[in-house]
Amino acid sequence: MDWVHHILYGFQVTFIPINLLFCSIGVVVGTLVGVLPGIGPTAAMALLLPVTFKVSAASSIIMLAGILYGAMYGGSTTSILVNIPGETASIVTCLDGYQMARKGRAGPALGIAAWGSFIAGTISVIAMMFVANPLARLAIKFGPPEYFALMCTGLLFVTYLAQGSVLRAIMMALTGIILGSVGLDLITGQPKFTLGIDELQDGVGVMPVIMGLFGLTEVFQNIEQRAEQTEIYQTKVKNLWPSLKDWMDSKWAITRGTVLGFFLGILPGGGGTLSSFMSYAIEKRVSKHPEDFGKGAIEGVAGPESANNSSCGGSLIPLMSLGIPPNVTMAVLFSAFIIHGIQPGPLMITEHPDVFWGLIASMYLGNVLLLILNLPLIGLWVQLLKVPYSILFPLILLFCVIGSYATGGSATDIIFMLFFGVGGYLMRKFRYEAAALVLGFVLGPMIERSLRQSLLISDGSFSIFFTHPIAAVTIGVALLLIISSTMGFVKKRRKAFEEFKE
Amino acid sequence: MTRDLTSSLFFLMVSVVVFVGSIKLGLGTTRQPGPGFITFGASGLLGILSLVELVRAFTVRQAVQGEPMFKGTLWYRIILSALAILVYALVMPTLGYLIATFLLMLCLYIMMREQRWYWIIISSLLSSLASYYLFSKLLNCQFPDGLFWF
């Protein structure tokens, strides 16, 4: 019963007043970000990173994770009431959620979204608790070849599950790897692609990259459009507690959503958005009345909302136990660990138990807080939509500037941030995805280190990746992925994804 | 020049520059990989994929490639805010955080042309003061003092 002891310790950490405060700030900001369109959880986590510089690593991670799962809760509110998804993981909730609201069933829709999120969020934390620790123990035995194979396969998954062109996603990942290698060489100390700029000797800072690509790019994309007045569907939100029939209709949707979200969360490139899309597709397929989907079927709200919350717990597993961020949001969390001097990975759970168990306990608490925040305060969150973007955007921009400056204390970082902001904006215009670039950028130096170490161990032979069983299996999976994609499996899935997007 | 053609040419150019740079850095051997080893591989692959994209750009018909990118957008706002940030980064170490931030916020609010002048001044002042207090005083971030010790 080791885990009881651990989780009690986790609650001890969470109930330290400062951690409690940061957990609450995290879930409130997360809900806010989820409600407000135009800024997603990844950007919000990046924007609030500087706030956490001077607090302990545990407080910092607790808050940042709170933003992530808080956004998953908040996103459903605007999808249901206004037909505007607050963030991408709530796009599908619009389909049936808004229709339910139009039929006067906004209350049950919001209720089932919140309860589904709560149930899925809590179950995924429990599952994470039982999976992450044994996996980390197993991962201690991993050497450089295993890590190299895992990271390359992970990156390949990310590009194959990208929303746009796979080819372009691979190009972005490669560009990320190149950007990640800027700085002094690991072994020889020789400057690589520093262009004679002193500030680049330590490499391109992760903060300017994230702030630029997610904060500034988002702002640029919003200010180039004329402001439109948001029309809020005028309806009285009542009956937030779903009826027995609603519960019966949604129970399997919530269960399937939870399981699916959790596993897609673990998968590199998965995460909230993909989980919610897939859950909707499955619910529609298994439903006895698929014709009701798009006209206000409660399963179409319950499934995806459970799935996107469940994916949060799942996606923390590879980060915590292997040290490999499976998606771009986790890459931001990964940077937060590094800034606090903690290397996520198998040793982290034993070396920094306060961070790991504190985070798990805070997620139980955070889910309860979110339920309290979301159901009674829905009116307040909807009012926030009336805040014009012209007031919000200079403030978001200010956070980007401060965030980039505060890490290195150099104004050059602001210029780098601007470079990545403009670059990110152009990338969107040219239909290239920034997510693969950031993952390539974060994983690049780790891939380089593990490859060079592996080759040193094997005396220059690439066969090391095929003689180590775990590395060989992982590479086998990567090969299978490539073969299956050419057979049209992934193409079919991507087509379905496109259909939903339309 | 179409969108796809421009982007694939850009990435092709990047890959060539990095490829040549990697060779200059030294590739080493597989027994002892040099500093240019990884970027050599990455840029080589990037180059090949850019070429594939380039070929595609020629074969896909113009009409499929979509509308002009900046049609109907307020693109000048992006240029103005990017310029404001650039100037901010250049003058902030000399002017100090408070003055530079106040001016930046002023520029951004004026650019949107949606609020009254007194609202713009008050909110610029408040946001720069509040952010200074939060980050410099409460969170101990170091900002340049600048001309007037603030």
Interface residues (C-beta under 8 A of the other chain):
Chain A: P50 V51 F53 K54 L167 R168 I170 M171 L174 T175 I177 I178 S181 D185 I187 T188 Q190 K192 F193 V219 F220 I223 E224 Q225 R226 A227 P388 S390 I391 F393 P394 L395 L397 L398 V401 I402 Y405 A406 G409 A411 T412 I414 I415 M417 L418 G421 V422 Y425 K429 F430 R431 Y432 G444 I447 E448 L451 R452 L455 L456 D459 G460 S461 F462
Chain B: R3 D4 T6 S7 F11 V14 V18 G21 L25 G26 T29 T30 R31 Q32 P33 G34 P35 G36 F37 I38 T39 A42 S43 L45 L46 L49 S50 V52 E53 M69 F70 T73 L74 W75 R77 I78 S81 A82 I85 L86 Y88 A89 L90 M92 P93 T101 L104 M105 L108 Y109 M112 E114 Q115 S123 S127 S131 L134 F135 L139 N140 C141 Q142 F143
